[in-house]
Amino acid sequence: MTPMATGGGKTTAAADGGTTVRRAGTRAMAGRLSWGLADQAASSISNFAVGIYVARSLGLTAFGVFGLAWVTYGVVLSASRGLATDPLVVRFSGVSEADWRAAVVRSSGTALGVGAAVGAVCLAVGLGMGGRVGPAFAGLGVVLPGLLLQDAWRYSFFAAGQGRKAFVNDVVWGIALVPAMVVAAGAGSVTAFVLAWGVSAAVAAVYGCFQSGIRPRLTGARDWLREHRDLGYRYLAENVGVSGASQLRAYGLGVIVGVGAVGVIRGAELLLGPFLAVLMGLSLVTVAEAARVLRQAPHRLGRFCLFLGAGQAVAALLWGAALLLVPDRLGELILGDVWSSSAAIVVPVTLGVAGAGLGTGAAAGLRALAAARRSLRCQLLASACYVAGGLGGAVAGGTAGSAWGVAGAAACGSAVWWLQLRAALRERHRPTIREVRTS
């Protein structure tokens, strides 16, 4: 009887130990996700403050010029992430420190190289363009390398599970931004504000070198692009496709319905701003976490992605339901005259965000599986649906029609993401049948 009792005790101890390990892993994951949210909060607050400060300092027209520079930065940032940091997060999350450091040297050098190359083009175009827009683009060209390197540090830290360092880096940028904006306000030009925004980011980028103890190597960019071309160029197309689809829908809506319609849609999106900040914060770490799950417990990847996507969709629906309860007086205090029109399309806009949130779970899984061909196919199809739904809806039903069209497109896009993830998981788990010769 004694051996049996002893064996049972060992079994119980092993089970308890396994439970303890799983709980510790869950707590560690929750901690990394929390730092992702904190980092995005710091970044979003800084971006929001910059927009408000520039708008109040320079007026509507100058703010529009600054917005053009901002949109251009967004497209270049998407390209840099596709080539440099997205492959890093997929292939070097949860690896040894030596492997991570060697990869970051080349990945950050690639981001710096993209910034220098595109920055040179922006500088040349800006100097040749003149007027009010030209100097702003020339200023953007000067600061693009620092902006992209700062973003590269954020993703590098999250790949290493060091979200706290990414948060601190964004805080440093926010602190440096305060005196820079004061100086820019004294100059009173769009270019001054662009330079202030970018120079403060360069301060954080330099600080990132000290945080990591790594110096970016521009000469490593060619090797990085060659080694990860199977992912990088597809992620480049994906990311630029997302940015381009959003811009096409906005421009098309302005032509079909009017510029006021773009403002109405933007107002509804601002109402969902806090939730979108959470969504963006999670996106910083979800691919890295999915990659860790794939390495440590591959059979749990599908469940993890489903939990991630469903959680974001439910959160979006709850936020949208809360917006429906906001009194008109409070809404008008937030958005002014835009409130009544924007509030009328909260439901379709919320459904669109919920559909997109559901799809991000599957997208994280495909990225973790390095299924770049499948994810590119999904992203291009989802972007095409977004543009078609947004503009087709605008033709059929104006601003509200565009919002409902995007909601339907988001649902279709999410379905495509999940079908592709299911196929990729089946393909991964399919047993390999070896050929046996019978001679």
C-alpha positions as CSV (number, residue, x, y, z in Angstrom):
1,M,0.0,0.0,0.0
2,T,2.9,2.4,0.7
3,P,4.3,2.4,-2.8
4,M,0.8,3.2,-4.2
5,A,0.4,6.1,-1.8
6,T,3.8,7.4,-2.6
7,G,3.1,7.2,-6.4
8,G,-0.2,9.0,-5.9
9,G,1.6,11.7,-4.0
10,K,4.1,12.2,-6.8
11,T,1.3,12.4,-9.3
12,T,-0.5,15.0,-7.2
13,A,2.7,17.0,-6.8
14,A,3.4,16.9,-10.5
15,A,-0.2,18.1,-11.3
16,D,0.2,20.9,-8.8
17,G,3.5,21.8,-10.2
18,G,2.1,21.9,-13.8
19,T,-0.8,24.1,-12.6
20,T,1.6,26.5,-10.9
21,V,3.7,26.7,-14.1
22,R,0.6,27.5,-16.2
23,R,-0.5,30.1,-13.7
24,A,2.9,31.7,-13.7
25,G,2.9,31.8,-17.5
26,T,-0.5,33.4,-17.5
27,R,0.6,36.0,-15.1
28,A,3.7,36.8,-17.1
29,M,1.5,37.1,-20.3
30,A,-0.9,39.4,-18.5
31,G,2.0,41.5,-17.4
32,R,3.4,41.8,-21.0
33,L,-0.1,42.7,-22.3
34,S,-0.5,45.4,-19.5
35,W,2.8,47.0,-20.6
36,G,1.6,47.0,-24.2
37,L,-1.6,48.9,-23.1
38,A,0.5,51.3,-20.9
39,D,2.9,52.0,-23.8
40,Q,0.1,52.7,-26.3
41,A,-1.6,55.0,-23.7
42,A,1.6,57.0,-23.4
43,S,2.0,57.1,-27.2
44,S,-1.7,58.0,-27.9
45,I,-1.7,60.8,-25.3
46,S,1.4,62.3,-26.9
47,N,-0.1,62.2,-30.4
48,F,-3.4,63.6,-29.2
49,A,-1.7,66.4,-27.3
50,V,0.4,67.3,-30.4
51,G,-2.7,67.4,-32.6
52,I,-4.6,69.7,-30.3
53,Y,-1.6,72.0,-29.7
54,V,-0.8,72.4,-33.4
55,A,-4.5,73.0,-34.3
56,R,-4.9,75.7,-31.6
57,S,-1.6,77.3,-32.4
58,L,-1.8,77.5,-36.2
59,G,-5.4,77.2,-37.2
60,L,-7.3,74.9,-39.5
61,T,-5.4,75.3,-42.8
62,A,-1.9,74.9,-41.3
63,F,-3.2,72.0,-39.3
64,G,-4.2,70.4,-42.6
65,V,-0.7,70.8,-43.8
66,F,0.6,69.2,-40.7
67,G,-1.9,66.4,-41.2
68,L,-0.5,65.7,-44.7
69,A,3.0,65.2,-43.1
70,W,1.4,63.0,-40.4
71,V,-0.3,60.8,-43.0
72,T,2.9,60.5,-45.0
73,Y,4.7,59.4,-41.8
74,G,2.0,56.8,-41.2
75,V,2.5,55.2,-44.6
76,V,6.4,55.2,-44.2
77,L,6.0,53.8,-40.7
78,S,3.9,50.9,-42.1
79,A,6.6,50.2,-44.6
80,S,9.3,50.2,-42.0
81,R,7.4,47.8,-39.8
82,G,6.8,45.4,-42.6
83,L,10.4,45.3,-43.6
84,A,12.2,45.6,-40.2
85,T,10.2,45.0,-37.1
86,D,7.4,42.6,-38.1
87,P,9.8,39.8,-39.1
88,L,11.7,40.5,-35.9
89,V,8.6,40.0,-33.8
90,V,7.6,36.8,-35.6
91,R,11.0,35.1,-35.6
92,F,12.8,36.5,-32.6
93,S,10.1,36.6,-29.8
94,G,11.1,34.5,-26.8
95,V,14.5,33.4,-28.2
96,S,17.8,33.6,-26.4
97,E,19.2,37.1,-25.6
98,A,22.2,36.6,-27.9
99,D,19.9,35.7,-30.9
100,W,17.6,38.6,-30.1
101,R,20.5,41.1,-29.9
102,A,22.1,40.0,-33.1
103,A,18.7,40.3,-34.9
104,V,17.9,43.8,-33.4
105,V,21.3,45.1,-34.6
106,R,20.2,44.4,-38.2
107,S,16.5,45.1,-37.7
108,S,17.0,48.5,-36.2
109,G,19.6,49.3,-38.9
110,T,16.9,48.4,-41.5
111,A,14.4,50.8,-39.9
112,L,17.1,53.5,-39.8
113,G,17.9,52.9,-43.4
114,V,14.3,53.1,-44.5
115,G,14.0,56.4,-42.7
116,A,17.2,57.8,-44.3
117,A,16.2,56.7,-47.8
118,V,12.6,57.9,-47.7
119,G,13.7,61.0,-45.7
120,A,16.1,62.0,-48.5
121,V,13.2,61.7,-51.0
122,C,10.9,63.8,-48.8
123,L,13.6,66.4,-48.3
124,A,14.3,66.7,-52.1
125,V,10.5,66.8,-52.9
126,G,9.9,69.4,-50.2
127,L,12.6,71.7,-51.2
128,G,11.5,71.5,-54.8
129,M,7.8,72.0,-54.0
130,G,7.9,75.2,-52.0
131,G,4.7,76.9,-50.8
132,R,3.3,75.9,-47.4
133,V,3.5,72.1,-47.9
134,G,7.0,71.9,-49.3
135,P,8.9,73.1,-46.1
136,A,6.8,70.7,-44.0
137,F,7.8,67.8,-46.1
138,A,11.4,68.8,-46.1
139,G,11.3,68.9,-42.3
140,L,9.7,65.5,-42.2
141,G,12.5,64.2,-44.4
142,V,15.0,65.4,-41.8
143,V,13.4,63.7,-38.8
144,L,12.1,60.4,-40.4
145,P,15.2,58.4,-39.4
146,G,14.7,59.2,-35.8
147,L,11.0,58.6,-35.9
148,L,11.4,55.1,-37.4
149,L,14.2,54.1,-35.1
150,Q,12.2,55.1,-32.0
151,D,9.3,52.9,-33.2
152,A,11.8,50.0,-33.9
153,W,12.9,50.1,-30.3
154,R,9.4,49.7,-29.1
155,Y,8.8,46.5,-31.1
156,S,12.3,45.2,-30.3
157,F,11.6,45.5,-26.6
158,F,8.2,43.8,-26.9
159,A,9.8,40.9,-28.9
160,A,12.1,40.4,-25.9
161,G,9.2,40.6,-23.4
162,Q,10.5,43.9,-22.1
163,G,7.4,46.1,-22.5
164,R,8.4,48.3,-19.5
165,K,11.4,49.6,-21.5
166,A,9.1,50.4,-24.5
167,F,6.8,52.3,-22.1
168,V,9.7,54.3,-20.6
169,N,11.0,55.1,-24.1
170,D,7.6,56.6,-25.1
171,V,7.5,58.6,-21.8
172,V,11.0,60.0,-22.6
173,W,9.6,61.1,-26.0
174,G,6.6,62.7,-24.3
175,I,8.8,64.6,-21.9
176,A,11.2,65.8,-24.7
177,L,8.1,66.9,-26.7
178,V,7.0,69.5,-24.1
179,P,9.9,72.0,-24.5
180,A,10.2,71.2,-28.2
181,M,6.6,72.2,-28.8
182,V,7.0,75.4,-26.8
183,V,9.9,76.4,-29.0
184,A,7.9,75.5,-32.1
185,A,5.0,77.7,-30.9
186,G,7.4,80.6,-30.7
187,A,8.5,80.0,-34.3
188,G,4.8,79.7,-35.4
189,S,5.3,77.6,-38.5
190,V,4.2,74.0,-39.6
191,T,7.8,73.1,-40.3
192,A,8.8,74.1,-36.8
193,F,6.2,71.8,-35.3
194,V,7.2,68.9,-37.6
195,L,10.9,69.3,-36.5
196,A,9.9,69.6,-32.8
197,W,7.9,66.4,-33.1
198,G,10.7,64.5,-34.9
199,V,13.6,65.8,-32.9
200,S,11.9,64.8,-29.6
201,A,11.4,61.3,-31.1
202,A,15.2,61.3,-32.0
203,V,15.9,61.9,-28.3
204,A,13.9,58.8,-27.4
205,A,15.6,56.9,-30.2
206,V,19.1,57.7,-28.8
207,Y,17.9,56.8,-25.4
208,G,16.8,53.4,-26.8
209,C,20.4,52.7,-27.7
210,F,21.4,53.1,-24.1
211,Q,18.4,51.1,-22.9
212,S,19.3,48.1,-25.1
213,G,23.0,48.5,-25.2
214,I,22.7,48.0,-29.0
215,R,23.8,50.2,-31.8
216,P,21.9,49.9,-35.1
217,R,24.0,48.8,-38.0
218,L,23.0,50.2,-41.4
219,T,25.3,47.7,-43.2
220,G,23.2,44.9,-41.8
221,A,20.1,46.0,-43.5
222,R,20.9,44.2,-46.8
223,D,21.5,40.9,-45.0
224,W,18.3,41.4,-43.0
225,L,16.1,42.1,-46.0
226,R,17.6,39.1,-47.9
227,E,17.3,36.6,-45.0
228,H,13.6,37.7,-44.3
229,R,12.4,38.5,-47.8
230,D,9.9,35.7,-47.5
231,L,8.1,37.7,-44.8
232,G,9.3,41.3,-45.2
233,Y,8.0,42.1,-48.6
234,R,4.7,40.5,-48.0
235,Y,4.3,42.3,-44.7
236,L,5.3,45.5,-46.5
237,A,2.4,45.0,-48.9
238,E,0.0,44.1,-46.1
239,N,0.9,47.2,-44.0
240,V,0.8,49.7,-46.9
241,G,-2.4,48.1,-48.1
242,V,-4.1,48.9,-44.8
243,S,-2.9,52.5,-44.8
244,G,-3.8,53.0,-48.4
245,A,-7.3,51.5,-48.0
246,S,-8.1,53.9,-45.2
247,Q,-7.0,56.9,-47.3
248,L,-8.8,55.8,-50.4
249,R,-12.0,55.4,-48.5
250,A,-11.6,58.9,-46.9
251,Y,-10.8,60.6,-50.3
252,G,-13.6,58.8,-52.1
253,L,-16.1,59.6,-49.4
254,G,-15.2,63.3,-49.7
255,V,-15.7,63.2,-53.4
256,I,-19.0,61.2,-53.3
257,V,-20.7,62.7,-50.3
258,G,-18.7,65.7,-49.4
259,V,-15.8,66.7,-47.0
260,G,-18.4,67.0,-44.2
261,A,-19.0,63.3,-44.4
262,V,-15.4,62.6,-43.7
263,G,-15.6,64.7,-40.6
264,V,-18.7,62.8,-39.4
265,I,-17.0,59.5,-39.8
266,R,-13.9,60.9,-38.1
267,G,-16.1,62.1,-35.2
268,A,-17.6,58.7,-34.7
269,E,-14.1,57.1,-34.7
270,L,-13.0,59.7,-32.1
271,L,-15.8,58.5,-29.9
272,L,-14.3,55.0,-30.1
273,G,-10.8,56.5,-29.6
274,P,-10.1,55.0,-26.1
275,F,-11.0,51.5,-27.3
276,L,-9.0,51.9,-30.5
277,A,-6.0,52.9,-28.3
278,V,-6.5,49.7,-26.3
279,L,-6.7,47.7,-29.6
280,M,-3.5,49.3,-30.9
281,G,-1.7,48.7,-27.6
282,L,-2.6,45.0,-27.7
283,S,-1.4,44.8,-31.3
284,L,2.1,45.6,-30.1
285,V,2.3,42.4,-28.1
286,T,-0.2,39.9,-29.6
287,V,2.0,38.6,-32.3
288,A,4.9,38.2,-29.9
289,E,2.7,36.4,-27.4
290,A,1.2,34.1,-30.2
291,A,4.8,33.3,-31.2
292,R,5.6,32.3,-27.6
293,V,2.5,30.1,-27.4
294,L,3.5,28.5,-30.7
295,R,6.9,27.6,-29.3
296,Q,5.8,26.5,-25.9
297,A,2.4,24.9,-26.5
298,P,1.5,24.7,-30.2
299,H,-1.8,23.0,-29.6
300,R,-3.1,26.0,-27.7
301,L,-2.4,28.6,-30.5
302,G,-5.9,28.4,-32.0
303,R,-7.6,28.7,-28.6
304,F,-5.3,31.7,-27.7
305,C,-6.2,33.5,-31.0
306,L,-9.9,32.8,-30.5
307,F,-9.8,34.2,-27.0
308,L,-7.9,37.2,-28.2
309,G,-10.2,38.1,-31.1
310,A,-13.4,37.4,-29.2
311,G,-12.3,39.4,-26.3
312,Q,-11.6,42.5,-28.4
313,A,-14.9,42.1,-30.3
314,V,-16.9,41.9,-27.1
315,A,-15.0,44.9,-25.6
316,A,-15.8,47.0,-28.7
317,L,-19.5,46.1,-28.5
318,L,-19.6,47.0,-24.8
319,W,-18.0,50.4,-25.5
320,G,-20.4,51.1,-28.4
321,A,-23.3,50.2,-26.1
322,A,-22.0,52.7,-23.5
323,L,-21.8,55.4,-26.2
324,L,-25.5,55.0,-26.9
325,L,-26.2,55.9,-23.4
326,V,-24.2,59.2,-23.5
327,P,-26.6,62.2,-23.1
328,D,-26.7,64.7,-26.0
329,R,-25.5,67.5,-23.8
330,L,-22.3,65.7,-22.9
331,G,-21.8,64.6,-26.5
332,E,-22.1,68.1,-27.7
333,L,-19.6,69.2,-25.1
334,I,-17.1,66.7,-26.6
335,L,-17.7,67.1,-30.3
336,G,-19.8,70.2,-30.7
337,D,-21.9,70.4,-33.8
338,V,-20.5,67.1,-35.1
339,W,-22.0,65.1,-32.2
340,S,-25.6,64.7,-33.6
341,S,-24.4,63.3,-37.0
342,S,-21.6,61.1,-35.5
343,A,-23.9,59.7,-32.8
344,A,-26.3,58.5,-35.5
345,I,-23.7,56.1,-37.0
346,V,-22.2,54.8,-33.7
347,V,-23.9,51.4,-34.2
348,P,-22.4,50.6,-37.7
349,V,-19.0,52.0,-36.7
350,T,-19.0,49.9,-33.6
351,L,-19.9,46.8,-35.5
352,G,-17.1,47.5,-38.0
353,V,-14.5,47.9,-35.2
354,A,-15.8,44.7,-33.5
355,G,-15.5,42.8,-36.7
356,A,-11.9,44.1,-37.2
357,G,-11.1,43.2,-33.6
358,L,-12.3,39.6,-34.1
359,G,-10.1,39.3,-37.1
360,T,-7.0,40.5,-35.3
361,G,-6.9,37.3,-33.3
362,A,-6.6,35.2,-36.4
363,A,-4.1,37.7,-37.9
364,A,-1.8,37.3,-34.9
365,G,-2.0,33.5,-35.3
366,L,-1.0,33.7,-39.0
367,R,1.9,36.1,-38.2
368,A,3.1,33.7,-35.5
369,L,3.0,30.8,-38.0
370,A,5.0,32.9,-40.4
371,A,2.3,32.2,-43.0
372,A,3.1,35.4,-44.9
373,R,1.5,34.2,-48.1
374,R,-1.8,33.5,-46.4
375,S,-1.8,36.7,-44.3
376,L,-1.0,38.8,-47.4
377,R,-3.9,37.3,-49.2
378,C,-6.2,38.0,-46.3
379,Q,-5.0,41.6,-45.9
380,L,-5.4,42.5,-49.6
381,L,-8.8,41.0,-49.7
382,A,-9.9,42.7,-46.5
383,S,-8.6,46.0,-47.7
384,A,-10.4,45.6,-51.0
385,C,-13.6,44.8,-49.2
386,Y,-13.1,47.9,-46.9
387,V,-12.7,50.2,-49.9
388,A,-15.6,48.6,-51.9
389,G,-17.9,48.5,-48.9
390,G,-17.1,52.1,-47.8
391,L,-17.4,53.7,-51.2
392,G,-20.3,51.4,-52.5
393,G,-22.2,52.2,-49.3
394,A,-21.6,55.9,-49.8
395,V,-23.1,55.7,-53.3
396,A,-26.1,53.8,-52.0
397,G,-26.7,55.5,-48.7
398,G,-24.4,58.5,-48.1
399,T,-22.5,58.7,-44.9
400,A,-24.6,56.1,-43.0
401,G,-24.4,53.8,-46.0
402,S,-20.6,54.0,-46.0
403,A,-20.5,53.1,-42.3
404,W,-22.7,50.1,-42.8
405,G,-20.7,49.1,-45.8
406,V,-17.5,49.1,-43.8
407,A,-19.2,47.1,-41.1
408,G,-20.2,44.4,-43.6
409,A,-16.7,44.5,-45.1
410,A,-15.1,44.0,-41.6
411,A,-17.3,40.9,-41.0
412,C,-16.3,39.4,-44.4
413,G,-12.6,40.2,-43.8
414,S,-12.7,38.6,-40.3
415,A,-14.3,35.4,-41.8
416,V,-11.4,35.2,-44.4
417,W,-8.8,35.7,-41.6
418,W,-10.3,32.8,-39.6
419,L,-10.7,30.5,-42.5
420,Q,-7.0,31.0,-43.5
421,L,-5.8,30.5,-39.9
422,R,-7.9,27.2,-39.7
423,A,-6.3,26.0,-42.9
424,A,-2.8,27.0,-41.7
425,L,-3.3,25.1,-38.4
426,R,-4.5,22.0,-40.2
427,E,-1.5,22.2,-42.6
428,R,0.9,22.5,-39.6
429,H,-0.6,19.5,-37.8
430,R,-1.0,17.3,-40.9
431,P,1.2,14.3,-40.5
432,T,3.9,13.9,-43.1
433,I,3.7,10.6,-45.0
434,R,7.0,9.3,-46.1
435,E,7.4,7.3,-49.3
436,V,8.4,3.7,-48.7
437,R,10.0,1.8,-51.5
438,T,9.0,-1.9,-52.0
439,S,11.7,-3.3,-54.3
